[in-house]
Amino acid sequence: MSSKKGQVVSRKFASYPRLNPLGVGRNITVADAIDQCFLAYNGGRLREAAQLLAKKMLPDNGYVGMSLTGALTPAGLGKSCLIPLMKAGFVDWIISTGANLYHDLHYGLDMELYSGSPFLDDVELRDEGVIRIYDVLFDYNVLLDTDAFVREVIQGPEFQRTMGTDEFHYLLGKYVHARGKKLGIRDSSVLATAYECGIPIFTSSPGDSSIGMNVAAMSLRGSALLMDVNRDVNQTAGIVYHAKSTEHTSSVWILGGGSPKNFMLQTEPQIQEVMGIEEKGHDYFLQVTDARPDTGGLSGATPAEAVSWGKVDPDKLPDSVVCYADSTIVLPLLSAYILTRVKPRKQKRLYDRRDAILEAVRSKYLKTGTVSKVLTSRKVAKRASSVGMKPSKKG
């Protein structure tokens, strides 16, 4: 293989592009900077992540699930990044911490948050009624008013039953959307945008947030609202099964880690290991994290490790990218990149088809699943279940 100057390139480098970047100019775009200047180390991983999104995850109407961990919405990333991605059809379903959805309500209700400093006196802030999330500041009344909004909404008759968290968030988003119209604001709330776009949002631990705390308090007043976690597990698995059974790709875009990451990835073991439905795993895996993989924490678990669980298709492992960086830095860059490089997609509105999606995976499970040990194509030791075995005659 020859270069333009007639130099012969060694075969061992033939599949790798030469590191020879252009100088950064005054008018360079974010997308061009990522392609041309983010060439090595975690900059290189960020470029790979951007190109994975643009060239493989988003084309051909592939399904993209996003998980949200860490205080992203109070930092304004809901308005700046998540909402534009959702409206462009680049995010099809979401699993979030309850905290991100709670703080999203502040923006949807037009409450004021401020850019402050992480080096303030917290005792003084408490005396002045100021809440601090690192360098984000807001008045204590923001919490009290948001709590009151949640309690007022969920006392309505449509909330007095058991429902999946996707339905709960859809109904809550409807009220945030209506309040935004009254306030004359738009594109301010992830929940309201999800309602508008039919994007299902789940939370893996509904009791672990201020929203869950208010739901629990209302139960003491006789509220019948309960979260159906069984439906959530099966519904999310149903979304992945729907994608794969209709010959689409299933991609995971993980911001941070924790419980939302596992809840999103466990959809494939639910399909394969528990339901006994033949599958290979998610097609594309993209994670942004600052957690190390060697401490045993879930947030640092690699896609290679996920392969052993059946969470990621082993044939697609080369298309898995982990960028070790802060999501508050990477998310705006990736958002700018794909909003520049990829045309908006038609929104799938998976929420509108939630019952049909669940019924499809239920029907398949009842045809293939068993109560006894699931048969699998993987090489596993043959061992009968001990359930129902006759007790020993000894004694």
Secondary structure, 3 states (H helix, E strand, C coil): CECCCCCECCHHHCCCCCCCCCCCCCCCCHHHHHHHHCCCHHHHHHHHHHHHHHHHHCHHHCEEEEEECCCCCCCCHHHHHHHHHHHCCCCCEEEECHHHHHHHHHHHCCCCCEECCCCCCHHHHHHCCEEEECCEEEEHHHHHHHHHHHHHHHCCHHHCCEECHHHHHHHHHHHHHHHHHHHCCCCCCHHHHHHHHCCCEECCCCCCCHHHHHHHHHHCCCCCCEECHHHHHHHHHHHHHHHHHCCCCEEEEEECCHHHHHHHHCHHHHHHHHCCCCCCCECEEEEEECCCHHHCCHHHCCHHHHHHHCCECHHHHHHEEEEECCHHHHHHHHHHHHHHHCCCCCCCCHHHHHHHHHHHHHHHHHHHCCCCCCCCCCCCCCCCCCCCCCCCCCC
